[in-house]
Amino acid sequence: MSRDVINKRVNELKPSGIRRFFELIIGREDVISLGVGEPDFSVPWRIREEMIYSLEKGITSYTSNYGLPELREAIAEYYKKFGVESSHENVFITTGVSEGIDLALRAVINPGDKILIPEPVYVSYKPLAHIAGAEVITIPTNPEFRITYEDIVRFRNENIKAIMVNYPNNPTGVSLKKKEVEEIADAVNELDCLIISDEIYAELSYNFRHFSIAGLNGMFERCIVLNGFSKGFAMTGMRIGYAIAPEEILNAMVKIHQYSMLCAPVTAQIGALEALKNGDDELERMRSEYMRRRNFFVRRLREFFDVVMPDGAFYAFPKVSSTGLNGEEFAERLLLEKNVAVVPGDAFGECGKNYVRCAYAVSMEKLKTAAERMEEFVNSI
């Protein structure tokens, strides 16, 4: 069959660099994987119990395209702690943040619109922007991995439609303090563009509280905020996320959602509501454990690598070029020779080619063993 049968933009997509390494370790119990960006905790019991009870009561129907009203109201209230004042009419429930990213892009991007994406960046941003028809302009941020006012305003004459940011960041763990967020907002206003802010790791901030750019004066009308329950509440398999945005943008996203997904799973929505009502203690327990792991693992990595201390999330992004290897070469040899899986940094953008991503969402015992094996490998080169 001719290749013309496939959408041209889809044909141009490259396979995910993360998935390629996952396939190398499938079925290998001897491998310590630091590649998966997934909590190693189970969904907290109170949340599971509420979902089980809802099934026992036979609550298995569709919800509104927008999601359960009580969950939308709870999210609007919850997000006040990140500085955002909104109502349930500015919130709708998505099937994970991944769907939210896709919907946000398709709702606002016309073919040929320019979008700025700082790198390193989560693997789905550029492909989904490309599918939506955007012209993607990337901004390298290494070695500090912080996007600045100057980085953005140099595109003031480029007619930029939107900028996508993710803080705390995957893959670097770097986040922005409120003053830095204010500088980004100034740049966005100067470009007169939208900002899509992926805040999925907001609850996993260690050094300072996350502050959403949508909470700054005058910024809400420019913002699409995306968040969910996968990381902070360990609900990855529940596939439950949400968007907070001006009604005009939100309604455009829901137009697409109602035809492609209809609604997020009702059982997961009920669990998410319980998480917001009674999940703070479990969230804090998990956050504290991640911070303990971060402190140990980054200290060990710094004995043989240059690595920026993560402000949040559960990733370290060490630079490995001191070994004479780039990120992909390092990751392949580490897996083959020491049975430790990490992700090559170029999976997250060209500026990450001399780095690897290590997820410390595994037990301390595994982290200790992985660090020992990595040090042995570095010393053997």
ZABA-112086 format. One record per residue (C-alpha): residue number from 0; residue in three letters; x, y, z. Coordinates in Angstrom, 3 decimals, always signed. Layout:
! ZABA-112086
R   num   residuo         c1         c2         c3
R   NUM       ALA          X          Y          Z
...
! end
This chain:
! ZABA-112086
R   num   residuo         c1         c2         c3
R     0       MET     +0.000     +0.000     +0.000
R     1       SER     +1.255     +3.495     -0.809
R     2       ARG     +2.592     +5.648     +2.031
R     3       ASP     +0.151     +8.307     +0.807
R     4       VAL     -2.593     +6.539     +2.743
R     5       ILE     -1.092     +7.864     +6.004
R     6       ASN     -1.388    +11.484     +7.073
R     7       LYS     +1.779    +13.297     +6.012
R     8       ARG     +2.380    +14.869     +9.408
R     9       VAL     +2.029    +11.487    +11.120
R    10       ASN     +4.460     +9.930     +8.650
R    11       GLU     +7.014    +12.577     +9.573
R    12       LEU     +6.900    +11.742    +13.298
R    13       LYS     +9.828     +9.896    +14.811
R    14       PRO     +9.218     +7.092    +17.345
R    15       SER     +9.529     +8.165    +20.966
R    16       GLY    +13.092     +7.841    +22.269
R    17       ILE    +11.690     +6.777    +25.632
R    18       ARG     +9.643     +3.927    +24.183
R    19       ARG    +12.628     +2.499    +22.323
R    20       PHE    +14.504     +2.020    +25.582
R    21       PHE    +11.441     +0.608    +27.320
R    22       GLU    +11.252     -2.078    +24.654
R    23       LEU    +14.856     -3.078    +25.363
R    24       ILE    +14.044     -3.949    +28.984
R    25       ILE    +10.652     -5.620    +28.602
R    26       GLY    +10.710     -8.942    +30.424
R    27       ARG    +14.158     -8.347    +31.973
R    28       GLU    +13.828     -8.654    +35.734
R    29       ASP    +17.590     -8.215    +36.160
R    30       VAL    +17.440     -4.571    +35.058
R    31       ILE    +17.042     -1.628    +37.451
R    32       SER    +14.950     +0.829    +35.484
R    33       LEU    +15.369     +4.541    +36.129
R    34       GLY    +13.609     +5.210    +32.868
R    35       VAL     +9.927     +5.175    +33.798
R    36       GLY     +8.403     +8.494    +34.882
R    37       GLU     +5.869     +6.809    +37.125
R    38       PRO     +5.461     +6.783    +40.911
R    39       ASP     +6.354     +3.473    +42.540
R    40       PHE     +3.540     +4.016    +45.060
R    41       SER     +0.089     +2.521    +44.700
R    42       VAL     -2.955     +4.762    +44.597
R    43       PRO     -3.620     +5.679    +48.267
R    44       TRP     -6.090     +3.298    +49.880
R    45       ARG     -8.794     +5.882    +50.671
R    46       ILE     -8.915     +6.825    +46.998
R    47       ARG     -9.061     +3.191    +45.891
R    48       GLU    -11.756     +2.475    +48.467
R    49       GLU    -13.925     +5.323    +47.184
R    50       MET    -13.580     +4.071    +43.608
R    51       ILE    -14.415     +0.498    +44.640
R    52       TYR    -17.470     +1.712    +46.552
R    53       SER    -18.658     +3.675    +43.507
R    54       LEU    -18.470     +0.505    +41.415
R    55       GLU    -20.375     -1.442    +44.059
R    56       LYS    -23.083     +1.215    +43.879
R    57       GLY    -23.219     +0.780    +40.105
R    58       ILE    -21.920     +4.220    +39.186
R    59       THR    -20.576     +3.319    +35.741
R    60       SER    -22.254     +5.795    +33.402
R    61       TYR    -20.992     +8.634    +31.235
R    62       THR    -20.544    +12.030    +32.834
R    63       SER    -20.924    +15.431    +31.247
R    64       ASN    -18.286    +16.164    +28.604
R    65       TYR    -16.917    +18.696    +31.087
R    66       GLY    -16.694    +16.139    +33.905
R    67       LEU    -18.395    +15.816    +37.275
R    68       PRO    -19.542    +19.262    +38.491
R    69       GLU    -18.376    +18.578    +42.041
R    70       LEU    -14.900    +17.615    +40.813
R    71       ARG    -14.648    +20.742    +38.682
R    72       GLU    -15.637    +22.864    +41.680
R    73       ALA    -13.107    +21.081    +43.899
R    74       ILE    -10.311    +21.684    +41.362
R    75       ALA    -11.137    +25.400    +41.107
R    76       GLU    -10.938    +25.619    +44.899
R    77       TYR     -7.789    +23.477    +45.085
R    78       TYR     -5.903    +25.611    +42.579
R    79       LYS     -6.189    +28.657    +44.788
R    80       LYS     -3.152    +27.309    +46.646
R    81       PHE     -1.157    +27.836    +43.451
R    82       GLY     -2.408    +31.409    +43.144
R    83       VAL     -5.228    +30.912    +40.621
R    84       GLU     -8.727    +32.328    +41.162
R    85       SER    -11.281    +30.705    +38.854
R    86       SER    -14.649    +28.985    +38.892
R    87       HIS    -15.827    +25.532    +37.864
R    88       GLU    -16.795    +27.075    +34.505
R    89       ASN    -13.081    +27.446    +33.785
R    90       VAL    -12.342    +23.766    +34.517
R    91       PHE    -12.929    +20.579    +32.590
R    92       ILE    -11.763    +17.023    +33.111
R    93       THR     -9.485    +15.313    +30.587
R    94       THR     -8.317    +11.745    +30.121
R    95       GLY     -4.895    +12.467    +31.543
R    96       VAL     -2.757    +15.539    +30.911
R    97       SER     -1.607    +13.956    +27.652
R    98       GLU     -5.073    +14.447    +26.205
R    99       GLY     -5.131    +17.946    +27.637
R   100       ILE     -1.940    +18.870    +25.748
R   101       ASP     -3.395    +17.559    +22.495
R   102       LEU     -6.703    +19.376    +23.003
R   103       ALA     -5.040    +22.655    +23.955
R   104       LEU     -2.900    +22.647    +20.837
R   105       ARG     -5.669    +21.663    +18.458
R   106       ALA     -8.028    +24.223    +19.989
R   107       VAL     -5.765    +27.251    +19.436
R   108       ILE     -3.309    +26.377    +16.642
R   109       ASN     -4.018    +27.091    +12.984
R   110       PRO     -1.732    +25.578    +10.320
R   111       GLY     +1.442    +27.639    +10.151
R   112       ASP     +1.085    +29.271    +13.593
R   113       LYS     +4.395    +29.561    +15.404
R   114       ILE     +4.844    +28.060    +18.855
R   115       LEU     +7.837    +28.377    +21.189
R   116       ILE     +8.939    +25.300    +23.137
R   117       PRO    +11.882    +25.474    +25.587
R   118       GLU    +14.103    +22.366    +25.562
R   119       PRO    +14.723    +19.855    +27.066
R   120       VAL    +11.020    +19.122    +26.937
R   121       TYR     +8.600    +16.257    +27.497
R   122       VAL     +8.530    +14.036    +24.430
R   123       SER     +4.916    +14.659    +23.334
R   124       TYR     +4.977    +18.449    +22.974
R   125       LYS     +6.687    +18.818    +19.620
R   126       PRO     +4.964    +15.866    +17.884
R   127       LEU     +1.500    +17.011    +19.001
R   128       ALA     +2.248    +20.598    +17.968
R   129       HIS     +3.412    +19.287    +14.597
R   130       ILE     +0.230    +17.255    +14.123
R   131       ALA     -1.799    +20.385    +14.944
R   132       GLY     +0.008    +22.154    +12.107
R   133       ALA     +2.239    +24.439    +14.160
R   134       GLU     +5.655    +25.673    +13.172
R   135       VAL     +7.704    +24.690    +16.222
R   136       ILE    +10.557    +26.929    +17.363
R   137       THR    +12.681    +25.397    +20.114
R   138       ILE    +14.691    +27.324    +22.698
R   139       PRO    +17.716    +25.486    +24.176
R   140       THR    +18.043    +26.160    +27.915
R   141       ASN    +21.114    +24.120    +28.912
R   142       PRO    +23.190    +24.149    +31.056
R   143       GLU    +20.920    +25.729    +33.725
R   144       PHE    +17.615    +24.646    +32.099
R   145       ARG    +15.818    +27.874    +33.021
R   146       ILE    +13.829    +29.815    +30.431
R   147       THR    +14.330    +33.568    +30.786
R   148       TYR    +12.674    +36.802    +29.712
R   149       GLU    +15.501    +37.392    +27.232
R   150       ASP    +15.060    +33.925    +25.709
R   151       ILE    +11.453    +34.725    +24.845
R   152       VAL    +11.424    +38.403    +23.855
R   153       ARG    +13.970    +37.907    +21.095
R   154       PHE    +11.037    +36.405    +19.173
R   155       ARG     +8.914    +39.561    +19.573
R   156       ASN     +8.795    +40.099    +15.807
R   157       GLU     +8.004    +36.488    +14.896
R   158       ASN     +4.215    +36.621    +15.409
R   159       ILE     +4.290    +33.827    +18.007
R   160       LYS     +0.901    +32.244    +18.783
R   161       ALA     +1.826    +30.423    +21.982
R   162       ILE     +4.608    +29.234    +24.240
R   163       MET     +4.542    +25.888    +26.048
R   164       VAL     +6.216    +25.531    +29.440
R   165       ASN     +6.477    +22.734    +31.986
R   166       TYR     +7.574    +23.498    +35.553
R   167       PRO     +8.626    +21.581    +37.578
R   168       ASN    +10.168    +20.213    +34.433
R   169       ASN    +10.355    +16.761    +32.908
R   170       PRO    +13.193    +15.760    +32.305
R   171       THR    +15.340    +18.164    +34.368
R   172       GLY    +13.359    +18.669    +37.589
R   173       VAL    +14.090    +22.409    +37.366
R   174       SER    +11.316    +24.799    +38.418
R   175       LEU    +10.777    +28.562    +38.580
R   176       LYS    +10.320    +30.827    +41.588
R   177       LYS     +7.550    +33.412    +41.552
R   178       LYS     +9.902    +36.215    +40.444
R   179       GLU    +11.025    +34.105    +37.477
R   180       VAL     +7.393    +33.325    +36.629
R   181       GLU     +6.662    +37.064    +36.657
R   182       GLU     +9.481    +37.635    +34.157
R   183       ILE     +8.051    +34.948    +31.867
R   184       ALA     +4.659    +36.649    +32.120
R   185       ASP     +6.215    +39.982    +31.113
R   186       ALA     +7.717    +38.318    +28.050
R   187       VAL     +4.419    +36.635    +27.121
R   188       ASN     +2.638    +39.982    +27.371
R   189       GLU     +5.288    +41.600    +25.199
R   190       LEU     +4.799    +38.924    +22.528
R   191       ASP     +1.006    +39.180    +22.950
R   192       CYS     +0.712    +35.388    +22.835
R   193       LEU     -0.868    +32.516    +24.743
R   194       ILE     +0.910    +30.279    +27.240
R   195       ILE     +0.197    +26.585    +27.721
R   196       SER     +1.472    +25.670    +31.189
R   197       ASP     +1.862    +21.970    +32.005
R   198       GLU     +1.895    +21.833    +35.814
R   199       ILE     +1.546    +18.075    +36.347
R   200       TYR     +4.412    +18.104    +38.880
R   201       ALA     +3.132    +21.150    +40.805
R   202       GLU     +2.436    +19.068    +43.908
R   203       LEU     +5.970    +17.656    +43.814
R   204       SER     +7.916    +20.868    +44.517
R   205       TYR    +10.636    +20.593    +47.144
R   206       ASN    +12.525    +23.860    +47.600
R   207       PHE     +9.621    +26.286    +47.237
R   208       ARG     +5.883    +26.169    +46.596
R   209       HIS     +4.795    +26.030    +42.988
R   210       PHE     +3.163    +29.225    +41.720
R   211       SER     +1.073    +29.107    +38.545
R   212       ILE     +1.590    +31.778    +35.919
R   213       ALA     -2.206    +31.951    +35.570
R   214       GLY     -2.314    +33.465    +39.064
R   215       LEU     -0.563    +36.676    +38.029
R   216       ASN     -2.596    +39.807    +37.339
R   217       GLY     -3.893    +39.858    +33.783
R   218       MET     -2.453    +36.474    +32.843
R   219       PHE     -5.458    +34.180    +33.246
R   220       GLU     -6.932    +35.228    +29.882
R   221       ARG     -3.704    +34.164    +28.176
R   222       CYS     -3.260    +30.836    +29.979
R   223       ILE     -4.194    +27.219    +29.506
R   224       VAL     -3.168    +25.393    +32.689
R   225       LEU     -2.898    +21.608    +32.537
R   226       ASN     -2.595    +19.336    +35.544
R   227       GLY     -3.750    +15.962    +36.784
R   228       PHE     -3.566    +13.247    +39.409
R   229       SER     -0.979    +10.883    +37.908
R   230       LYS     +2.159    +12.139    +39.626
R   231       GLY     +1.251    +13.759    +42.947
R   232       PHE     -1.437    +11.196    +43.808
R   233       ALA     +0.155     +8.185    +42.030
R   234       MET     -2.944     +7.713    +39.854
R   235       THR     -1.162     +7.110    +36.530
R   236       GLY     -3.374     +4.255    +35.353
R   237       MET     -6.556     +6.141    +36.229
R   238       ARG     -5.876     +8.555    +33.328
R   239       ILE     -7.374    +11.627    +34.956
R   240       GLY     -6.304    +15.185    +34.249
R   241       TYR     -7.822    +18.638    +33.906
R   242       ALA     -7.547    +21.947    +32.125
R   243       ILE     -8.106    +25.418    +33.565
R   244       ALA     -8.593    +28.142    +30.971
R   245       PRO    -10.746    +31.068    +29.864
R   246       GLU    -14.212    +29.879    +28.869
R   247       GLU    -13.729    +30.586    +25.154
R   248       ILE    -10.630    +28.391    +24.985
R   249       LEU    -12.046    +25.771    +27.346
R   250       ASN    -15.208    +25.391    +25.277
R   251       ALA    -13.125    +24.952    +22.120
R   252       MET    -11.158    +22.171    +23.805
R   253       VAL    -14.381    +20.483    +24.915
R   254       LYS    -15.706    +20.597    +21.345
R   255       ILE    -12.864    +18.295    +20.323
R   256       HIS    -13.054    +16.214    +23.519
R   257       GLN    -16.768    +15.465    +23.041
R   258       TYR    -16.109    +13.866    +19.649
R   259       SER    -12.821    +12.111    +20.396
R   260       MET    -13.079    +11.034    +24.049
R   261       LEU    -16.594    +11.995    +25.212
R   262       CYS    -15.649    +12.072    +28.904
R   263       ALA    -13.011    +10.901    +31.351
R   264       PRO    -13.764     +7.611    +33.187
R   265       VAL    -16.329     +8.233    +35.907
R   266       THR    -14.606     +5.875    +38.386
R   267       ALA    -11.365     +7.811    +38.071
R   268       GLN    -13.211    +11.114    +38.474
R   269       ILE    -14.700     +9.871    +41.737
R   270       GLY    -11.237     +8.845    +42.914
R   271       ALA     -9.846    +12.256    +41.957
R   272       LEU    -12.524    +13.980    +44.019
R   273       GLU    -11.583    +11.872    +47.040
R   274       ALA     -7.907    +12.747    +46.456
R   275       LEU     -8.698    +16.442    +46.697
R   276       LYS    -10.893    +15.969    +49.762
R   277       ASN     -8.699    +13.680    +51.836
R   278       GLY     -5.417    +13.045    +50.019
R   279       ASP     -3.132    +15.666    +51.561
R   280       ASP     -1.495    +13.366    +54.109
R   281       GLU     -0.623    +10.721    +51.521
R   282       LEU     +0.561    +13.379    +49.081
R   283       GLU     +2.908    +14.819    +51.691
R   284       ARG     +4.207    +11.344    +52.594
R   285       MET     +5.062    +10.611    +48.965
R   286       ARG     +6.542    +14.066    +48.387
R   287       SER     +8.794    +13.698    +51.434
R   288       GLU    +10.002    +10.309    +50.235
R   289       TYR    +10.804    +11.652    +46.779
R   290       MET    +12.768    +14.483    +48.361
R   291       ARG    +14.727    +11.985    +50.490
R   292       ARG    +15.541     +9.978    +47.362
R   293       ARG    +16.471    +13.129    +45.450
R   294       ASN    +18.887    +14.268    +48.131
R   295       PHE    +20.617    +10.885    +48.211
R   296       PHE    +20.699    +10.197    +44.483
R   297       VAL    +21.827    +13.637    +43.314
R   298       ARG    +24.564    +13.654    +45.964
R   299       ARG    +25.814    +10.316    +44.642
R   300       LEU    +25.609    +11.420    +41.006
R   301       ARG    +27.605    +14.559    +41.795
R   302       GLU    +30.502    +12.357    +42.846
R   303       PHE    +31.123    +11.580    +39.173
R   304       PHE    +28.818    +13.854    +37.113
R   305       ASP    +27.734    +17.453    +36.722
R   306       VAL    +24.015    +17.589    +37.575
R   307       VAL    +21.621    +20.419    +38.403
R   308       MET    +19.735    +19.900    +41.678
R   309       PRO    +16.054    +19.257    +40.816
R   310       ASP    +13.542    +21.643    +42.380
R   311       GLY    +10.677    +19.212    +41.848
R   312       ALA     +9.278    +16.211    +39.949
R   313       PHE    +11.330    +12.982    +40.331
R   314       TYR    +14.057    +13.258    +37.710
R   315       ALA    +17.770    +13.980    +37.650
R   316       PHE    +19.389    +15.009    +34.372
R   317       PRO    +23.152    +14.474    +34.669
R   318       LYS    +25.585    +15.521    +31.956
R   319       VAL    +27.565    +12.452    +30.889
R   320       SER    +29.879    +13.856    +28.186
R   321       SER    +32.824    +13.777    +30.642
R   322       THR    +32.890    +10.029    +29.931
R   323       GLY    +33.558    +10.672    +26.242
R   324       LEU    +30.092     +9.334    +25.413
R   325       ASN    +26.947    +11.148    +24.413
R   326       GLY    +23.664    +10.397    +26.152
R   327       GLU    +22.534     +7.667    +23.782
R   328       GLU    +25.887     +5.873    +23.816
R   329       PHE    +26.032     +6.104    +27.596
R   330       ALA    +22.496     +4.772    +28.051
R   331       GLU    +23.028     +1.835    +25.698
R   332       ARG    +26.296     +0.755    +27.266
R   333       LEU    +25.029     +1.241    +30.842
R   334       LEU    +22.090     -1.025    +30.054
R   335       LEU    +24.174     -3.691    +28.328
R   336       GLU    +27.095     -3.669    +30.774
R   337       LYS    +25.493     -2.820    +34.125
R   338       ASN    +21.774     -3.602    +33.711
R   339       VAL    +20.674     -0.077    +34.595
R   340       ALA    +18.195     +1.656    +32.291
R   341       VAL    +18.157     +5.427    +31.850
R   342       VAL    +16.776     +7.532    +28.993
R   343       PRO    +19.077     +9.356    +26.536
R   344       GLY    +18.686    +13.098    +26.881
R   345       ASP    +18.178    +13.703    +23.167
R   346       ALA    +14.753    +12.076    +23.526
R   347       PHE    +13.807    +15.439    +25.058
R   348       GLY    +15.445    +17.659    +22.459
R   349       GLU    +18.738    +18.189    +20.701
R   350       CYS    +20.218    +20.227    +23.569
R   351       GLY    +19.923    +17.133    +25.765
R   352       LYS    +22.196    +14.954    +23.636
R   353       ASN    +24.994    +14.891    +26.237
R   354       TYR    +22.658    +14.092    +29.138
R   355       VAL    +20.558    +11.199    +30.422
R   356       ARG    +17.330    +11.245    +32.416
R   357       CYS    +17.217     +9.206    +35.615
R   358       ALA    +13.873     +8.792    +37.396
R   359       TYR    +14.282     +8.358    +41.141
R   360       ALA    +10.726     +7.049    +41.507
R   361       VAL    +12.105     +3.702    +42.701
R   362       SER    +13.029     +2.373    +46.131
R   363       MET    +16.097     +3.607    +47.992
R   364       GLU    +17.559     +0.118    +47.762
R   365       LYS    +17.349     +0.191    +43.969
R   366       LEU    +18.697     +3.739    +43.839
R   367       LYS    +21.724     +2.768    +45.904
R   368       THR    +22.458     -0.219    +43.685
R   369       ALA    +21.915     +1.815    +40.516
R   370       ALA    +24.276     +4.548    +41.721
R   371       GLU    +26.949     +1.953    +42.551
R   372       ARG    +26.644     +0.366    +39.104
R   373       MET    +26.746     +3.754    +37.375
R   374       GLU    +29.888     +4.729    +39.270
R   375       GLU    +31.505     +1.396    +38.394
R   376       PHE    +30.615     +1.917    +34.751
R   377       VAL    +32.031     +5.462    +34.678
R   378       ASN    +35.259     +4.292    +36.302
R   379       SER    +35.594     +1.481    +33.766
R   380       ILE    +35.490     +3.722    +30.709
! end
